[in-house]
C-alpha cells in the first residue's frame, strides 16, 4: 500500500535525561529534545495484518494537523518542533475516517461497509489513570500517527473500541461528505474536551477569546457559538485564517501583531472582559502570558495548544480575579459521540474550514503549502471513491 512516512535522526540533546524506556524504545516523551532532521517520504509500505479485535479501514479522508506540521518541521537547531511523544520511522496521520473492509473474529458491533471515525489516543483502559476516568492521560498510551502507524496510508487496522460510526452524518449529508466530516471529528473532539470536559463550568453567554485560527481554534469557535457564546474573538496573524474565522461566525478576528491584547479584548467585550480564554496556537508564552486586565472575574483559561515554550503566568492576578487555569490534552472518553451528534444535527459544519481535498499522491506538496499557515485544513484522500 501507499503511505506517508516520517523519519528522523536519533540524537538526544546533551543534558536531556533519557529514561531507560525512552532509550530502548526510541519513543521519547519530548521529541523536540531527541529527533533531528525530520523528513517525510511518500512510498510503498507493507500491507497491514489484522488482529482478532481489530477492523481494517480503507482510509477515505485524513486531515493534516498542526501536530503533523510540527513533527515535519525543524527548529533552528535542526530538531523536530513537536514536543510530545514521537517514534520514527512511522506512518503519520491521526485525524481520519474510513470504510471498514474487514473485521477480526472478536469484533462486535462493527460490520464490513460501516463508515467510522477513530480516536487517535489508544488508551489501555487498565492503568490507574484510565480506571479513574482520565483516559486522555493513560499511563500506557499509544498515539496513532505519533508512536504507532497512522492514517496517511491506504489502509489501517484499528481496535474496534476506538471506532465511532458515522451513520447519523451520512444520513444527512451522504457518505462522501460524512467521511470528510468524520476526519474532523478528532480535532473538534480535542476542542470539545478542553471546553466542556476539563472544568465543566461552561455557561451560555460567555465572552470567549480563542488564540489560533487553525483547525483546533476554528473547532473551538464553532463549538462555543453552538453552545451559546456571547462575543467570540479570534486571534491569529494570518489574514486568510481570520477571514475563515469571520465566515464561521466570529464577532471579531484580530492579528496579535502590534496590538495591546488586553486593550483590544476589553474593547470587543464592551469593557466586561473575557470569561473563557482558549489557547489553540501553541504559543502560550505569547498569548496567555500577556493577558491580565481583560480577564473577567471567575474567568477560565483552557490551554490546548502544544508548543515548546512554557509561559510565566500572572498568578497574583489569577488569585485576585478568581481565574481557573486548566491544561487540556486529547479527545478520548466521550467527545466523539457528542461531536458526531452536533455535526449530524447541523449545529456545526467543520467543512467550512477545508481549503483543499487532495489525493495522497499530493501529500508532500500539501505539507509544503501549509508551511505558510494560510490554509486552515487540507484533507488528504488516500483511496479514490471507486476503491471504497
C-alpha positions as CSV (number, residue, x, y, z in Angstrom):
1,X,0.0,0.0,0.0
2,X,1.0,3.6,-0.4
3,X,1.9,5.6,2.8
4,X,3.5,8.8,4.1
5,X,6.3,8.0,6.5
6,X,8.1,10.3,8.9
7,X,11.8,9.6,9.7
8,X,14.4,11.4,11.7
9,X,17.9,11.0,13.3
10,X,18.1,9.8,16.9
11,X,20.3,12.5,18.5
12,X,19.3,13.2,22.2
13,X,20.4,16.7,23.2
14,X,23.2,16.9,25.7
15,X,21.8,17.1,29.2
16,X,18.4,15.6,28.3
17,X,17.5,13.0,30.9
18,X,16.6,9.9,28.9
19,X,14.8,7.1,30.8
20,X,15.8,3.5,30.1
21,X,12.4,3.0,28.4
22,X,12.9,6.0,26.1
23,X,16.4,4.8,25.2
24,X,15.3,1.2,24.5
25,X,12.1,2.0,22.5
26,X,13.3,5.3,21.0
27,X,9.9,6.7,22.0
28,X,10.8,9.9,23.8
29,X,8.3,12.0,25.8
30,X,9.9,15.1,24.3
31,X,10.5,14.6,20.6
32,X,12.0,18.1,20.3
33,X,14.9,17.0,22.5
34,X,15.8,13.8,20.7
35,X,14.7,13.7,17.0
36,X,16.8,15.7,14.5
37,X,16.3,16.5,10.8
38,X,12.8,15.1,10.3
39,X,11.9,14.0,6.8
40,X,8.7,12.9,5.1
41,X,8.7,10.2,2.4
42,X,5.8,9.0,0.2
43,X,6.2,5.5,-0.9
44,X,5.2,1.8,-0.5
45,X,4.7,0.3,2.9
46,X,3.8,-3.3,3.9
47,X,0.1,-4.1,3.8
48,X,-1.2,-4.3,7.4
49,X,-2.2,-7.5,9.1
50,X,-5.4,-7.8,11.2
51,X,-5.7,-8.8,14.9
52,X,-8.8,-10.5,16.2
53,X,-10.1,-7.3,18.0
54,X,-9.4,-5.0,15.0
55,X,-11.2,-3.7,12.0
56,X,-9.4,-3.0,8.8
57,X,-10.1,0.5,7.5
58,X,-9.8,1.8,4.0
59,X,-8.9,5.4,4.8
60,X,-11.1,7.8,3.0
61,X,-10.1,11.1,4.5
62,X,-7.3,12.3,6.8
63,X,-6.6,15.8,7.9
64,X,-3.2,17.4,8.2
65,X,-2.9,18.6,11.7
66,X,-0.7,21.3,13.3
67,X,1.0,18.4,15.2
68,X,1.8,16.8,11.9
69,X,3.4,20.0,10.7
70,X,5.4,20.3,14.0
71,X,6.7,16.8,13.5
72,X,7.7,17.6,9.9
73,X,9.2,21.0,10.8
74,X,12.6,21.6,12.5
75,X,13.7,24.5,14.6
76,X,16.9,26.5,14.0
77,X,18.9,23.7,15.7
78,X,17.6,21.1,13.4
79,X,15.4,19.4,16.0
80,X,11.8,18.4,15.5
81,X,9.5,21.2,16.7
82,X,6.8,18.9,18.2
83,X,7.4,18.5,22.0
84,X,5.4,15.3,22.6
85,X,5.6,11.5,22.2
86,X,7.0,10.5,18.8
87,X,8.6,7.3,17.4
88,X,10.2,7.2,14.0
89,X,10.2,5.9,11.4
90,X,6.4,5.9,11.4
91,X,3.4,6.5,9.2
92,X,1.8,9.7,10.3
93,X,-1.8,10.9,10.3
94,X,-4.4,10.8,13.1
95,X,-7.4,12.8,12.0
96,X,-9.3,10.3,9.9
97,X,-12.3,8.4,8.8
98,X,-12.9,5.5,6.5
99,X,-14.9,2.5,5.5
100,X,-14.4,-0.9,7.2
101,X,-13.4,-3.6,4.7
102,X,-12.7,-6.5,7.1
103,X,-13.3,-7.3,10.7
104,X,-11.5,-9.5,13.1
105,X,-13.2,-12.6,14.7
106,X,-13.6,-10.9,18.1
107,X,-15.1,-7.6,16.8
108,X,-18.6,-6.9,17.9
109,X,-20.9,-4.1,16.7
110,X,-19.0,-3.2,13.6
111,X,-19.5,-4.6,10.1
112,X,-17.9,-4.5,6.7
113,X,-19.1,-1.4,4.9
114,X,-19.5,0.7,8.1
115,X,-18.2,4.3,8.0
116,X,-16.3,5.3,11.1
117,X,-14.2,8.0,12.7
118,X,-11.5,6.7,15.0
119,X,-9.9,8.0,18.2
120,X,-6.2,8.9,17.9
121,X,-5.4,8.2,21.6
122,X,-5.0,4.5,22.2
123,X,-5.9,4.2,25.9
124,X,-5.5,0.9,27.6
125,X,-8.5,1.0,30.0
126,X,-6.5,-0.8,32.7
127,X,-4.0,1.7,34.2
128,X,-4.8,3.8,37.2
129,X,-5.4,6.9,35.1
130,X,-7.9,5.1,32.8
131,X,-9.6,3.4,35.8
132,X,-10.1,6.9,37.3
133,X,-11.7,8.0,34.0
134,X,-8.8,10.1,32.7
135,X,-8.2,8.1,29.5
136,X,-6.6,11.0,27.8
137,X,-3.8,10.7,30.3
138,X,-3.4,6.9,30.0
139,X,-0.1,5.8,31.6
140,X,0.4,3.2,28.8
141,X,-0.7,5.4,26.0
142,X,0.0,4.8,22.3
143,X,-0.9,7.5,19.8
144,X,-1.9,6.8,16.2
145,X,0.4,8.6,13.8
146,X,2.8,9.5,16.6
147,X,4.0,6.3,18.2
148,X,2.2,3.7,16.1
149,X,1.3,3.7,12.4
150,X,-1.2,6.3,11.3
151,X,-3.7,7.1,8.7
152,X,-1.8,8.8,5.9
153,X,-1.9,5.4,4.2
154,X,-4.5,3.5,2.1
155,X,-5.3,1.0,4.9
156,X,-5.1,1.0,8.7
157,X,-6.1,-1.7,11.3
158,X,-7.8,-0.2,14.3
159,X,-9.2,-1.7,17.5
160,X,-12.9,-1.7,17.5
161,X,-13.3,0.1,20.8
162,X,-11.8,3.3,19.3
163,X,-14.3,3.4,16.4
164,X,-17.4,5.6,16.2
165,X,-20.0,5.1,13.5
166,X,-20.9,8.0,11.2
167,X,-24.4,6.8,10.3
168,X,-26.1,9.9,11.6
169,X,-23.9,12.2,9.5
170,X,-24.2,10.0,6.4
171,X,-28.0,10.1,6.6
172,X,-28.0,13.9,6.5
173,X,-25.1,14.6,4.1
174,X,-24.4,11.4,2.2
175,X,-21.5,9.0,2.6
176,X,-18.7,11.0,0.8
177,X,-19.3,14.2,2.9
178,X,-19.8,12.1,6.0
179,X,-16.3,10.7,5.6
180,X,-14.7,14.2,5.1
181,X,-16.6,15.4,8.2
182,X,-15.6,12.3,10.0
183,X,-11.9,13.2,9.6
184,X,-12.7,16.4,11.5
185,X,-14.3,14.7,14.5
186,X,-10.9,14.2,16.1
187,X,-9.7,17.8,16.1
188,X,-13.1,19.0,17.0
189,X,-13.1,16.5,19.9
190,X,-9.9,18.0,21.1
191,X,-11.6,21.4,21.5
192,X,-14.7,19.8,23.0
193,X,-12.6,18.1,25.6
194,X,-10.9,21.3,26.6
195,X,-14.1,23.5,26.6
196,X,-16.6,21.2,28.2
197,X,-14.9,18.3,30.0
198,X,-11.9,19.8,31.8
199,X,-13.6,22.4,34.1
200,X,-17.3,21.7,33.3
201,X,-18.2,25.3,34.1
202,X,-19.3,26.5,30.7
203,X,-22.2,29.0,30.7
204,X,-24.1,30.3,27.6
205,X,-23.4,33.9,27.1
206,X,-19.7,33.6,28.0
207,X,-17.4,36.1,26.2
208,X,-14.7,34.0,24.5
209,X,-11.3,34.7,23.1
210,X,-9.6,31.9,21.0
211,X,-5.9,32.1,20.2
212,X,-5.1,30.4,16.9
213,X,-7.5,30.1,13.9
214,X,-6.1,26.8,12.8
215,X,-8.3,23.7,12.9
216,X,-8.4,23.3,16.7
217,X,-9.1,27.0,17.2
218,X,-11.8,27.1,14.5
219,X,-13.3,24.0,16.0
220,X,-13.4,25.8,19.4
221,X,-15.0,28.7,17.7
222,X,-17.8,26.6,16.1
223,X,-18.4,24.8,19.4
224,X,-18.7,27.9,21.6
225,X,-21.0,29.5,19.1
226,X,-23.2,26.4,19.0
227,X,-23.1,26.4,22.8
228,X,-24.5,30.0,23.0
229,X,-21.4,32.1,23.5
230,X,-21.6,35.9,23.6
231,X,-18.7,37.7,21.9
232,X,-16.3,35.3,20.2
233,X,-12.9,36.9,19.4
234,X,-10.4,35.1,17.3
235,X,-6.7,36.0,17.4
236,X,-4.4,34.9,14.6
237,X,-1.7,36.6,12.5
238,X,-2.9,35.0,9.2
239,X,-5.3,37.2,7.2
240,X,-6.8,34.2,5.4
241,X,-7.4,32.3,8.6
242,X,-9.0,35.4,10.1
243,X,-11.3,35.6,7.1
244,X,-12.3,32.0,7.6
245,X,-13.0,32.7,11.3
246,X,-15.3,35.6,10.4
247,X,-17.1,33.4,7.8
248,X,-17.7,30.9,10.6
249,X,-19.4,33.5,12.8
250,X,-16.7,35.1,14.9
251,X,-17.6,38.5,16.4
252,X,-14.1,39.7,15.6
253,X,-10.9,38.3,14.2
254,X,-7.7,40.2,15.0
255,X,-4.0,39.9,14.3
256,X,-2.0,40.0,17.5
257,X,0.9,41.8,15.9
258,X,1.5,45.3,17.2
259,X,-1.6,45.5,19.4
260,X,-2.2,45.6,23.2
261,X,-4.2,42.3,23.7
262,X,-5.7,43.4,27.0
263,X,-7.0,46.6,25.5
264,X,-8.3,45.0,22.3
265,X,-10.2,42.3,24.2
266,X,-11.7,44.8,26.6
267,X,-12.9,46.9,23.6
268,X,-14.5,43.9,21.9
269,X,-16.2,42.8,25.1
270,X,-17.6,46.3,25.8
271,X,-15.4,46.6,28.8
272,X,-16.7,43.5,30.5
273,X,-13.7,41.3,30.0
274,X,-13.4,37.7,28.7
275,X,-14.9,34.7,30.5
276,X,-13.2,32.0,28.5
277,X,-9.7,32.1,27.1
278,X,-8.9,29.2,24.8
279,X,-5.3,28.7,23.7
280,X,-5.0,26.7,20.5
281,X,-2.0,28.3,18.9
282,X,0.7,26.5,20.9
283,X,2.4,29.8,21.9
284,X,1.1,30.3,25.5
285,X,4.1,32.4,26.3
286,X,2.9,34.9,23.7
287,X,-0.8,34.6,24.3
288,X,-2.0,33.6,27.8
289,X,1.0,35.1,29.5
290,X,0.2,38.5,28.0
291,X,-3.4,38.7,29.5
292,X,-4.1,40.5,32.7
293,X,-6.6,43.4,32.7
294,X,-9.0,41.7,30.2
295,X,-9.8,38.7,32.4
296,X,-13.3,38.8,33.9
297,X,-13.9,37.7,37.5
298,X,-14.1,33.8,37.5
299,X,-12.6,33.6,34.1
300,X,-11.4,30.2,32.8
301,X,-8.3,29.6,30.7
302,X,-8.1,26.4,28.7
303,X,-4.6,25.6,27.4
304,X,-4.9,23.2,24.4
305,X,-2.1,24.1,22.0
306,X,1.2,22.2,22.2
307,X,4.2,24.4,21.9
308,X,7.9,24.4,23.0
309,X,7.9,27.3,25.4
310,X,6.5,27.4,29.0
311,X,4.6,30.6,29.9
312,X,5.2,32.6,33.0
313,X,1.7,33.0,34.4
314,X,0.5,36.1,36.4
315,X,-0.6,34.0,39.4
316,X,-1.3,37.0,41.6
317,X,-3.8,38.4,39.0
318,X,-5.4,34.9,38.8
319,X,-5.9,34.8,42.5
320,X,-7.3,38.3,42.6
321,X,-9.8,37.6,39.8
322,X,-10.6,34.0,40.8
323,X,-9.3,32.7,37.5
324,X,-9.2,28.9,36.7
325,X,-6.5,27.5,34.6
326,X,-6.7,24.0,33.0
327,X,-4.5,22.2,30.6
328,X,-6.3,20.0,28.1
329,X,-5.0,17.0,26.2
330,X,-6.7,14.8,23.7
331,X,-10.2,13.8,22.9
332,X,-11.0,10.4,24.3
333,X,-13.6,9.4,26.8
334,X,-16.8,10.7,25.2
335,X,-16.3,13.8,23.0
336,X,-16.5,11.8,19.7
337,X,-20.2,10.9,20.2
338,X,-21.2,14.5,21.1
339,X,-19.3,16.0,18.2
340,X,-20.8,13.4,15.8
341,X,-24.3,14.3,17.1
342,X,-23.7,18.0,16.7
343,X,-22.4,17.5,13.1
344,X,-25.4,15.3,12.2
345,X,-27.8,17.9,13.6
346,X,-26.2,20.6,11.6
347,X,-25.1,22.6,14.7
348,X,-21.5,22.7,13.5
349,X,-20.1,22.2,10.0
350,X,-16.3,22.0,10.0
351,X,-16.2,21.6,6.2
352,X,-16.2,25.4,6.2
353,X,-12.5,25.4,7.1
354,X,-11.4,22.9,4.4
355,X,-9.4,24.7,1.7
356,X,-8.4,21.6,-0.3
357,X,-9.2,17.9,-0.8
358,X,-6.2,16.2,-2.3
359,X,-5.1,12.7,-3.2
360,X,-2.4,11.1,-1.0
361,X,0.0,11.5,-4.0
362,X,0.0,15.2,-3.3
363,X,0.8,14.9,0.4
364,X,4.3,16.3,0.2
365,X,3.1,19.3,-1.7
366,X,0.3,19.8,0.8
367,X,2.8,19.9,3.7
368,X,4.9,22.4,1.8
369,X,1.8,24.5,1.1
370,X,0.9,24.5,4.8
371,X,4.2,26.0,5.9
372,X,2.7,29.4,5.2
373,X,-0.2,28.7,7.6
374,X,-2.6,30.3,5.2
375,X,-4.8,27.2,4.8
376,X,-6.9,26.2,7.8
377,X,-7.3,22.5,6.9
378,X,-6.2,20.3,4.0
379,X,-7.8,16.9,3.7
380,X,-5.9,14.0,2.0
381,X,-7.9,11.2,0.4
382,X,-5.7,8.1,0.2
383,X,-8.3,5.9,-1.6
384,X,-10.3,7.1,-4.6
385,X,-14.1,6.8,-4.1
386,X,-14.2,3.9,-6.5
387,X,-11.9,1.9,-4.2
388,X,-14.1,2.5,-1.2
